Amino acid sequence: MNIIVCIKQVPDTSDIKWTENNTIQREGLESVMNPYDAYALDAALLIKKNLSNVTVTAISMGPKQAEKVLKRALALGADKAVLLSDKKFSGADTYATAKTISAAIKTMNEPYDLILCGQFAVDGDTAQTGPSIASFLDMPQVTFAKEIIDFKKDYLTVKRVTSEGCETVKVKLPAAVCMIKGENDPSRATINGVIKANKATILMKGLDDITLSADDVGLKGSPTYVSKAFRAKTRVVDCDFVDNAETLAEIIWTCGGNDE
């Protein structure tokens, strides 16, 4: 089984800078692995641990510094890493990003059985890239997945969260699964894993290596753009603390509540 895990490097939110196109300036910023992608990687490594002949490939799109999060993926147990890095990729929205990643996946030598993504990215929170990749690759998808509870060579059983609770679904492979926070914290790298990752070679791919034109990627290939970006203002509100239910009920009643 060949598993591809899409990993995004996200900037340290304490030092965000913006470009003239109102996109985050990623060059020079400290980058970390998107937390939801860490859960996706954990799900892939669990399958690898329990099935034979499983290869996990981590793929990311970004500047050269994104090698850092791919090295972490290798240290945690991924077998290969691919970085899509080209100045023409910069400024991409979720549509162009998904299109670029999908095109790169199609160029890989081995057929893929499963694509795992984080449901959200903490720097954008759109939840669109994973489902868009599934759409470009014309494969079934499971979103808001909390846990992969069973895995075979031809299908997965997935527990996903809905607005009404949880449901269990079975999906035929190849498929895409978008992960949210699971019950357990993501794994930590071992010393041997870090040593192995530092010696590993990350495959670099640019626009010339995928079957797209310059008009398909980056800012040119993005049908949407950020018209304005700003930090939300915080508002401090005075509050009273109560130490018993009777006092709270009285306050609610005074403010127009009722005993229901």
GUTIVEX-627092 format. One record per residue (C-alpha): residue number from 1; chain; x, z, y. Coordinates in nm, 3 decimals. Each point is the difference from the previous one (the first is absolute). Last residue first. Layout:
! GUTIVEX-627092
[paba NUM; A; [X; Z; Y]]
...
! end
This chain:
! GUTIVEX-627092
[paba 260; A; [-3.651; 3.147; 2.673]]
[paba 259; A; [-0.005; 0.310; 0.220]]
[paba 258; A; [-0.003; -0.201; 0.321]]
[paba 257; A; [0.249; -0.130; 0.252]]
[paba 256; A; [-0.044; -0.031; 0.373]]
[paba 255; A; [0.320; 0.154; 0.135]]
[paba 254; A; [-0.148; 0.351; -0.014]]
[paba 253; A; [-0.083; -0.048; -0.368]]
[paba 252; A; [0.356; -0.109; -0.077]]
[paba 251; A; [0.140; 0.302; 0.183]]
[paba 250; A; [-0.234; 0.237; -0.187]]
[paba 249; A; [0.094; -0.154; -0.334]]
[paba 248; A; [0.369; 0.046; 0.078]]
[paba 247; A; [-0.056; 0.366; 0.089]]
[paba 246; A; [-0.187; 0.059; -0.327]]
[paba 245; A; [0.264; -0.183; -0.205]]
[paba 244; A; [0.282; 0.236; 0.093]]
[paba 243; A; [0.337; 0.002; 0.170]]
[paba 242; A; [-0.053; -0.235; 0.290]]
[paba 241; A; [0.269; -0.181; 0.197]]
[paba 240; A; [-0.081; -0.153; 0.337]]
[paba 239; A; [0.132; -0.334; 0.111]]
[paba 238; A; [0.154; -0.162; 0.305]]
[paba 237; A; [0.054; -0.373; -0.032]]
[paba 236; A; [0.334; -0.175; 0.037]]
[paba 235; A; [-0.030; -0.375; 0.026]]
[paba 234; A; [0.251; -0.240; -0.151]]
[paba 233; A; [0.052; -0.344; 0.138]]
[paba 232; A; [0.040; -0.281; -0.253]]
[paba 231; A; [0.325; -0.190; 0.029]]
[paba 230; A; [-0.036; -0.360; 0.110]]
[paba 229; A; [-0.013; -0.354; -0.130]]
[paba 228; A; [-0.182; -0.291; 0.158]]
[paba 227; A; [-0.083; -0.356; -0.098]]
[paba 226; A; [0.131; 0.033; -0.356]]
[paba 225; A; [-0.022; -0.338; -0.169]]
[paba 224; A; [-0.222; -0.184; -0.244]]
[paba 223; A; [0.014; -0.347; -0.153]]
[paba 222; A; [0.364; 0.058; -0.103]]
[paba 221; A; [0.196; -0.304; -0.118]]
[paba 220; A; [0.184; -0.051; 0.327]]
[paba 219; A; [0.081; 0.372; 0.030]]
[paba 218; A; [0.170; 0.007; -0.337]]
[paba 217; A; [-0.079; -0.256; -0.266]]
[paba 216; A; [-0.199; -0.316; -0.057]]
[paba 215; A; [0.128; -0.201; 0.299]]
[paba 214; A; [0.359; 0.044; -0.121]]
[paba 213; A; [-0.093; -0.179; -0.321]]
[paba 212; A; [-0.074; 0.152; -0.340]]
[paba 211; A; [0.123; -0.057; -0.357]]
[paba 210; A; [0.252; 0.283; -0.014]]
[paba 209; A; [0.380; 0.000; 0.001]]
[paba 208; A; [0.048; -0.179; 0.332]]
[paba 207; A; [-0.202; 0.271; 0.175]]
[paba 206; A; [0.242; 0.270; -0.107]]
[paba 205; A; [0.075; 0.182; -0.323]]
[paba 204; A; [0.255; 0.274; -0.069]]
[paba 203; A; [0.050; 0.139; -0.351]]
[paba 202; A; [0.117; 0.361; 0.012]]
[paba 201; A; [0.317; 0.067; -0.198]]
[paba 200; A; [0.037; 0.334; -0.174]]
[paba 199; A; [0.303; 0.228; 0.034]]
[paba 198; A; [-0.166; 0.238; 0.244]]
[paba 197; A; [-0.312; 0.002; -0.218]]
[paba 196; A; [0.194; 0.108; -0.310]]
[paba 195; A; [0.163; 0.287; 0.187]]
[paba 194; A; [-0.339; 0.107; 0.139]]
[paba 193; A; [-0.156; -0.009; -0.346]]
[paba 192; A; [0.287; 0.200; -0.149]]
[paba 191; A; [-0.054; 0.266; 0.267]]
[paba 190; A; [-0.371; 0.010; -0.082]]
[paba 189; A; [-0.270; -0.134; 0.231]]
[paba 188; A; [-0.312; 0.200; 0.065]]
[paba 187; A; [-0.344; -0.084; -0.134]]
[paba 186; A; [-0.308; -0.024; 0.220]]
[paba 185; A; [-0.220; 0.312; 0.030]]
[paba 184; A; [-0.278; 0.034; -0.254]]
[paba 183; A; [-0.378; -0.039; 0.023]]
[paba 182; A; [0.017; -0.347; 0.147]]
[paba 181; A; [-0.001; -0.125; 0.357]]
[paba 180; A; [-0.138; -0.355; 0.023]]
[paba 179; A; [0.096; -0.301; -0.209]]
[paba 178; A; [-0.087; -0.369; 0.032]]
[paba 177; A; [-0.016; -0.179; -0.336]]
[paba 176; A; [0.057; -0.372; -0.048]]
[paba 175; A; [-0.081; -0.181; -0.324]]
[paba 174; A; [0.150; -0.207; -0.280]]
[paba 173; A; [-0.149; 0.159; -0.201]]
[paba 172; A; [-0.360; 0.093; -0.074]]
[paba 171; A; [-0.152; 0.290; 0.191]]
[paba 170; A; [-0.184; 0.303; -0.139]]
[paba 169; A; [-0.179; 0.228; 0.244]]
[paba 168; A; [-0.050; 0.375; 0.028]]
[paba 167; A; [-0.199; 0.133; 0.295]]
[paba 166; A; [0.052; 0.276; 0.250]]
[paba 165; A; [-0.220; 0.149; 0.274]]
[paba 164; A; [-0.275; -0.154; 0.210]]
[paba 163; A; [0.215; -0.167; 0.266]]
[paba 162; A; [0.220; -0.132; -0.280]]
[paba 161; A; [0.324; 0.120; -0.158]]
[paba 160; A; [0.161; -0.184; -0.288]]
[paba 159; A; [0.098; 0.093; -0.357]]
[paba 158; A; [0.161; -0.299; -0.170]]
[paba 157; A; [0.001; -0.133; -0.354]]
[paba 156; A; [0.252; -0.282; -0.032]]
[paba 155; A; [-0.003; -0.322; -0.203]]
[paba 154; A; [0.207; -0.246; -0.202]]
[paba 153; A; [0.315; 0.185; -0.101]]
[paba 152; A; [-0.180; 0.333; -0.002]]
[paba 151; A; [-0.024; 0.269; 0.261]]
[paba 150; A; [-0.221; 0.306; 0.024]]
[paba 149; A; [-0.067; 0.254; 0.276]]
[paba 148; A; [0.132; -0.193; 0.297]]
[paba 147; A; [-0.073; 0.253; 0.273]]
[paba 146; A; [-0.143; 0.024; 0.349]]
[paba 145; A; [-0.083; -0.365; 0.055]]
[paba 144; A; [-0.151; -0.070; 0.342]]
[paba 143; A; [-0.016; -0.372; -0.086]]
[paba 142; A; [-0.012; -0.183; -0.332]]
[paba 141; A; [0.077; -0.371; 0.008]]
[paba 140; A; [-0.070; -0.311; -0.201]]
[paba 139; A; [0.238; -0.294; 0.050]]
[paba 138; A; [0.000; -0.314; 0.214]]
[paba 137; A; [0.362; 0.040; 0.118]]
[paba 136; A; [-0.101; -0.036; 0.365]]
[paba 135; A; [-0.295; 0.235; -0.056]]
[paba 134; A; [0.209; 0.263; -0.176]]
[paba 133; A; [0.251; -0.013; 0.285]]
[paba 132; A; [-0.288; 0.042; 0.246]]
[paba 131; A; [-0.123; 0.309; -0.187]]
[paba 130; A; [0.347; 0.156; 0.033]]
[paba 129; A; [0.048; -0.094; 0.367]]
[paba 128; A; [-0.337; 0.115; 0.133]]
[paba 127; A; [-0.002; 0.381; -0.006]]
[paba 126; A; [0.019; -0.002; 0.383]]
[paba 125; A; [0.193; 0.326; 0.041]]
[paba 124; A; [0.262; -0.156; 0.227]]
[paba 123; A; [0.307; 0.227; 0.012]]
[paba 122; A; [-0.115; 0.220; -0.289]]
[paba 121; A; [-0.040; -0.296; -0.232]]
[paba 120; A; [-0.314; 0.020; -0.211]]
[paba 119; A; [-0.116; -0.075; -0.356]]
[paba 118; A; [0.357; 0.015; -0.130]]
[paba 117; A; [0.077; -0.301; -0.213]]
[paba 116; A; [0.030; -0.079; -0.371]]
[paba 115; A; [0.014; -0.352; -0.144]]
[paba 114; A; [-0.045; -0.035; -0.375]]
[paba 113; A; [0.075; -0.265; -0.261]]
[paba 112; A; [0.257; -0.215; 0.178]]
[paba 111; A; [0.154; -0.315; -0.148]]
[paba 110; A; [0.382; 0.010; 0.014]]
[paba 109; A; [0.200; -0.243; 0.214]]
[paba 108; A; [-0.134; 0.115; 0.335]]
[paba 107; A; [-0.113; -0.275; 0.237]]
[paba 106; A; [-0.367; 0.099; -0.016]]
[paba 105; A; [0.091; 0.353; 0.112]]
[paba 104; A; [0.162; -0.146; 0.313]]
[paba 103; A; [-0.315; -0.193; 0.087]]
[paba 102; A; [-0.208; 0.315; -0.045]]
[paba 101; A; [0.235; 0.200; 0.224]]
[paba 100; A; [-0.023; -0.263; 0.275]]
[paba 99; A; [-0.378; -0.032; -0.019]]
[paba 98; A; [-0.043; 0.378; -0.003]]
[paba 97; A; [0.216; 0.035; 0.311]]
[paba 96; A; [-0.175; -0.289; 0.175]]
[paba 95; A; [-0.341; 0.158; -0.057]]
[paba 94; A; [0.115; 0.356; 0.079]]
[paba 93; A; [0.149; -0.108; 0.334]]
[paba 92; A; [0.347; -0.150; 0.022]]
[paba 91; A; [0.212; 0.071; 0.309]]
[paba 90; A; [0.326; -0.080; -0.178]]
[paba 89; A; [0.004; -0.236; -0.299]]
[paba 88; A; [0.188; -0.271; 0.193]]
[paba 87; A; [0.287; 0.244; 0.046]]
[paba 86; A; [0.043; -0.004; -0.379]]
[paba 85; A; [0.008; 0.278; -0.256]]
[paba 84; A; [-0.194; 0.011; -0.323]]
[paba 83; A; [0.180; 0.269; -0.198]]
[paba 82; A; [-0.015; -0.001; -0.381]]
[paba 81; A; [0.081; 0.296; -0.225]]
[paba 80; A; [0.051; 0.031; -0.374]]
[paba 79; A; [-0.028; 0.264; -0.273]]
[paba 78; A; [-0.203; 0.266; 0.181]]
[paba 77; A; [0.089; 0.354; -0.112]]
[paba 76; A; [0.001; 0.243; 0.292]]
[paba 75; A; [0.342; -0.116; 0.116]]
[paba 74; A; [-0.121; -0.361; 0.000]]
[paba 73; A; [-0.295; 0.095; 0.221]]
[paba 72; A; [0.237; 0.190; 0.229]]
[paba 71; A; [0.222; -0.306; 0.026]]
[paba 70; A; [-0.311; -0.199; 0.093]]
[paba 69; A; [-0.074; 0.254; 0.272]]
[paba 68; A; [0.349; -0.044; 0.146]]
[paba 67; A; [0.004; -0.377; -0.039]]
[paba 66; A; [-0.264; 0.005; 0.275]]
[paba 65; A; [0.298; 0.009; 0.239]]
[paba 64; A; [0.034; -0.374; -0.050]]
[paba 63; A; [-0.319; -0.064; 0.197]]
[paba 62; A; [-0.339; -0.009; -0.172]]
[paba 61; A; [-0.190; -0.102; -0.310]]
[paba 60; A; [0.017; 0.210; -0.315]]
[paba 59; A; [0.002; -0.056; -0.373]]
[paba 58; A; [0.060; 0.249; -0.282]]
[paba 57; A; [0.029; -0.145; -0.350]]
[paba 56; A; [-0.095; 0.210; -0.303]]
[paba 55; A; [0.076; -0.140; -0.346]]
[paba 54; A; [-0.190; 0.128; -0.304]]
[paba 53; A; [0.121; -0.083; -0.351]]
[paba 52; A; [-0.142; 0.311; -0.166]]
[paba 51; A; [-0.291; 0.201; 0.133]]
[paba 50; A; [-0.024; 0.368; 0.092]]
[paba 49; A; [0.284; 0.044; 0.248]]
[paba 48; A; [-0.055; -0.342; 0.156]]
[paba 47; A; [-0.366; 0.083; 0.054]]
[paba 46; A; [0.099; 0.324; 0.173]]
[paba 45; A; [0.255; -0.192; 0.208]]
[paba 44; A; [-0.269; -0.236; 0.128]]
[paba 43; A; [-0.230; 0.288; 0.098]]
[paba 42; A; [0.288; 0.172; 0.180]]
[paba 41; A; [0.071; -0.321; 0.193]]
[paba 40; A; [-0.362; -0.015; 0.115]]
[paba 39; A; [0.015; 0.367; 0.104]]
[paba 38; A; [0.315; -0.075; 0.203]]
[paba 37; A; [-0.184; -0.294; 0.154]]
[paba 36; A; [-0.251; 0.249; 0.139]]
[paba 35; A; [0.283; 0.193; 0.169]]
[paba 34; A; [0.147; -0.308; 0.176]]
[paba 33; A; [0.369; 0.022; -0.077]]
[paba 32; A; [0.206; 0.118; 0.296]]
[paba 31; A; [0.166; -0.173; 0.293]]
[paba 30; A; [0.211; 0.129; 0.287]]
[paba 29; A; [-0.039; -0.253; 0.278]]
[paba 28; A; [0.276; -0.242; 0.099]]
[paba 27; A; [-0.207; -0.312; -0.060]]
[paba 26; A; [-0.364; 0.088; -0.058]]
[paba 25; A; [-0.144; -0.081; 0.342]]
[paba 24; A; [-0.369; 0.061; -0.061]]
[paba 23; A; [-0.219; -0.286; 0.116]]
[paba 22; A; [-0.141; -0.030; 0.351]]
[paba 21; A; [0.136; -0.353; 0.050]]
[paba 20; A; [0.251; 0.126; 0.258]]
[paba 19; A; [0.134; 0.231; -0.270]]
[paba 18; A; [-0.099; 0.366; -0.045]]
[paba 17; A; [0.205; 0.311; -0.067]]
[paba 16; A; [-0.085; 0.284; -0.240]]
[paba 15; A; [0.225; 0.307; -0.010]]
[paba 14; A; [-0.197; 0.291; -0.151]]
[paba 13; A; [-0.185; -0.233; -0.238]]
[paba 12; A; [0.314; -0.063; -0.204]]
[paba 11; A; [-0.051; -0.362; -0.088]]
[paba 10; A; [-0.166; -0.138; -0.313]]
[paba 9; A; [0.174; -0.185; -0.279]]
[paba 8; A; [-0.261; -0.169; -0.212]]
[paba 7; A; [0.006; -0.019; -0.376]]
[paba 6; A; [-0.184; -0.249; -0.218]]
[paba 5; A; [0.044; 0.093; -0.366]]
[paba 4; A; [0.023; -0.287; -0.247]]
[paba 3; A; [-0.053; 0.077; -0.368]]
[paba 2; A; [0.118; -0.224; -0.283]]
[paba 1; A; [-0.129; 0.092; -0.346]]
! end
